[in-house]
Amino acid sequence: MISPLAHVDPAAKIGQGVTIHPFAFVDRDAVVGDNCEIMPYASICRSTVLGKNVKVYQGAVVGADPQDFRWKGENSICTIGDNCIIREHVIINRGFRETHGTVIGADTIICADSHVGHDCVIDGSCVLGNGVTIAGGVHIEIGSILSSNVVVHEGSRIGKFALIKGGTRISSNVPPYTIMAHNPATYYGVNNVVMERYSKQPFTPEEIDDVAKAYRHIYQTQTSTFNALKRIEADIEPSRVRDEILNFVRGCNLRITGIRVDLAD
């Protein structure tokens, strides 16, 4: 059902079973997948692609122009995966280059008044609480949860199944499976509840114990991050969780959230 009071550009592509309510706006070259629902006063901007079963609530703007001075009007893109929920007054910016762009993975929920900046990648099955603010070029890996009013600095990376507690400011990289809280952001433990109950491949108690051991070396031994990684390799048998932690920290050049500057190297 497409309301005659909605604006749908003739160049937009609309799938089967789509509902577009009065006063919604669908721009040129937008793609709206099957069974999507666009609520009143929501906007789907140009070069934005919605997967199947996406619901966009009142006042949301999906695929807005990037807020970056490097953007010179290029035809950049924004892609939203299947089964996403985008709540009221969310703003999601497109990328500022003609390739890659902003990507929101499937089964992600973005709650009211949140902002996702240009060229962000959210891998999927993530939850962004009310008022979350994410700057450009941020990568959030699968299964992560950002509670209300979290702020993430440009270029940061958040590992899989991480939990960021409400109001925390993230200006570095958050390792996988961790809980971060307070300001400045501090390691608060292992996100074992999500790892046990909500992962599509639940983690075993032994794997969760290995994660806890690894982060004791990193956060609780007062040694450098470099030495902590050597201790993890000596103390913990190779496994998917151990290797995920090691690869993440090394891939971030040892710069992770919650580590004192004098212990980073």
C-alpha positions in Angstrom: 0.0 0.0 0.0 1.4 3.3 -1.1 -0.5 6.4 0.2 -1.3 9.0 -2.5 -0.1 11.5 0.1 3.4 10.1 0.1 6.1 11.2 -2.3 7.7 8.4 -4.2 10.0 9.4 -6.9 9.4 7.6 -10.3 13.0 6.5 -10.3 12.7 4.7 -7.0 12.4 0.9 -7.0 9.7 -0.5 -4.7 9.4 -4.2 -3.9 6.4 -6.4 -3.2 4.2 -5.9 -0.1 5.6 -2.5 0.7 3.6 0.0 2.9 4.4 3.6 2.5 2.4 5.9 4.8 1.1 9.4 4.2 3.8 12.1 4.1 6.7 9.7 3.8 9.4 10.6 1.2 11.2 8.1 -1.1 13.9 9.8 -3.2 15.2 9.0 -6.7 17.3 5.9 -7.1 16.2 4.6 -3.7 15.5 0.9 -3.4 12.8 -0.4 -1.0 12.8 -4.2 -0.5 9.9 -6.5 -0.1 7.6 -6.1 2.9 9.2 -2.9 4.1 7.2 -0.3 6.0 7.9 3.4 5.8 6.0 5.4 8.5 4.7 9.0 8.1 7.4 11.7 7.8 10.2 9.2 7.3 12.6 9.9 4.4 14.5 7.4 2.3 17.1 9.5 0.5 18.7 8.9 -2.9 21.0 5.9 -3.5 19.8 4.2 -0.4 18.9 0.5 -0.5 16.6 -1.1 2.1 16.6 -4.9 2.3 13.5 -7.0 3.1 11.2 -6.5 6.1 12.8 -3.2 7.1 10.6 -0.8 9.2 11.5 2.9 9.3 9.6 4.9 11.9 8.3 8.5 12.0 10.8 11.3 11.3 13.8 9.0 10.5 16.1 10.1 7.7 17.9 7.1 6.0 20.8 7.9 3.6 21.1 11.6 4.4 24.0 13.5 2.8 27.3 12.9 4.6 28.3 15.5 7.1 31.9 15.7 5.9 33.7 18.5 4.1 35.4 15.9 1.9 32.1 15.1 0.3 31.9 17.0 -3.0 28.5 15.8 -4.2 29.5 12.3 -5.3 26.7 9.7 -5.7 27.6 7.9 -2.5 25.5 5.0 -1.0 23.8 3.6 2.1 22.7 0.0 2.5 20.4 -1.3 5.1 20.2 -5.1 5.6 17.1 -7.3 6.0 14.9 -7.1 9.1 16.3 -3.9 10.5 14.3 -1.6 12.7 15.0 2.1 12.5 13.1 4.1 15.2 11.9 7.6 15.4 14.2 10.5 14.3 17.2 8.4 13.6 19.6 9.9 11.1 21.9 7.6 9.0 24.3 9.3 6.6 25.5 7.9 3.3 29.2 7.5 2.7 31.2 10.4 1.1 32.8 8.3 -1.6 31.2 6.5 -4.6 32.2 3.1 -3.3 31.7 1.2 0.0 29.4 3.7 1.8 27.5 3.2 5.0 26.3 -0.3 5.7 23.9 -1.5 8.4 23.8 -5.2 8.7 20.8 -7.4 9.0 18.7 -7.7 12.2 20.0 -4.5 13.7 17.8 -2.2 15.8 18.6 1.5 16.0 16.5 3.2 18.6 15.1 6.7 18.7 17.2 9.9 18.2 20.4 8.0 17.3 22.8 9.1 14.6 25.0 6.9 12.4 27.7 8.9 10.6 29.1 8.5 7.1 30.9 5.3 6.0 30.1 3.4 9.2 29.8 -0.4 9.0 27.6 -2.2 11.5 28.0 -5.9 10.8 24.5 -7.0 12.0 22.5 -8.2 14.9 23.5 -5.1 16.8 21.4 -2.8 19.1 21.9 0.9 19.4 20.0 2.4 22.3 18.2 5.8 22.3 20.4 8.8 21.5 23.5 6.9 20.5 25.9 9.1 18.4 28.4 7.4 16.1 30.9 9.5 14.1 32.1 8.7 10.6 34.1 5.6 9.7 33.2 3.5 12.8 33.1 -0.3 12.5 30.8 -2.1 14.9 31.1 -5.9 14.7 28.3 -8.4 15.0 26.2 -8.8 18.1 27.4 -5.6 19.9 25.1 -3.5 22.1 25.5 0.2 22.6 23.2 1.5 25.4 21.5 4.9 25.5 23.6 8.0 24.8 26.8 6.2 24.0 29.2 8.4 21.9 31.7 6.8 19.6 34.6 8.8 18.1 35.5 8.8 14.4 37.4 5.8 13.2 36.8 3.6 16.3 36.2 -0.1 16.1 34.0 -2.1 18.4 34.6 -5.9 18.5 31.9 -8.5 18.3 29.5 -9.1 21.3 30.8 -6.1 23.1 28.5 -4.1 25.5 29.0 -0.4 26.0 27.0 0.9 29.0 24.9 4.0 28.8 26.6 7.4 28.5 30.0 6.0 27.9 32.3 7.9 25.5 34.4 5.7 23.2 37.5 7.3 21.6 39.5 4.2 20.8 38.9 0.5 20.0 36.8 -1.8 22.1 38.0 -5.5 22.1 35.5 -8.3 21.5 33.3 -9.8 24.3 34.0 -7.0 26.7 31.8 -4.7 28.8 32.9 -1.0 28.9 31.5 1.6 31.3 32.1 5.0 32.9 34.1 8.0 31.6 36.8 7.6 30.8 35.8 4.2 29.5 36.9 1.4 31.7 36.9 -2.4 31.3 34.0 -3.7 33.3 34.1 -7.5 32.7 33.1 -10.1 30.1 29.8 -9.9 28.3 29.0 -13.5 29.2 25.2 -13.2 29.2 25.1 -12.3 25.5 27.8 -14.8 24.7 25.8 -17.6 26.4 22.2 -16.8 25.4 22.0 -14.6 22.3 24.8 -15.7 20.0 23.7 -17.9 17.0 26.6 -20.1 18.0 26.5 -20.0 21.8 29.9 -20.0 23.5 30.9 -22.7 25.9 31.7 -22.1 29.6 35.3 -23.0 28.7 35.5 -20.4 26.0 34.0 -17.7 28.3 36.6 -18.6 30.9 39.3 -18.2 28.3 38.0 -14.8 27.5 38.1 -13.8 31.1 41.7 -15.1 31.5 42.8 -13.2 28.4 41.4 -9.9 29.7 42.9 -10.4 33.1 46.3 -10.4 31.4 45.4 -7.3 29.4 43.6 -5.2 32.0 44.6 -6.5 35.5 48.3 -7.3 35.5 49.7 -3.8 35.1 51.9 -4.9 32.3 52.2 -3.5 28.8 49.7 -4.6 26.1 52.5 -6.2 24.1 53.6 -8.3 27.1 50.0 -9.2 27.9 49.5 -10.7 24.4 52.6 -12.8 24.9 51.2 -14.1 28.2 47.9 -14.9 26.6 49.6 -17.0 24.0 51.6 -18.9 26.7 48.7 -19.3 29.1 45.7 -20.1 26.9 45.3 -22.8 24.3 44.5 -21.7 20.7 40.8 -21.3 20.2 38.4 -19.1 18.3 38.0 -16.6 21.2 41.7 -16.4 22.0 42.6 -15.8 18.4 39.8 -13.3 18.0 41.2 -11.3 20.9 44.8 -11.5 19.7 44.0 -10.6 16.2 41.8 -7.7 17.2 44.3 -6.1 19.5 47.2 -6.5 17.1 45.0 -5.2 14.2 44.4 -2.0 16.3 48.1 -1.5 16.8 47.7 -2.3 20.5 45.5 0.8 20.9 42.4 -0.4 22.8 39.9 1.2 25.2 40.6 1.1 28.9 44.4 0.9 28.8 46.6 3.6 30.3 48.8 5.3 27.7 52.0 4.3 29.5 51.0 0.6 29.3 49.9 0.6 25.6 53.3 -0.4 24.1 
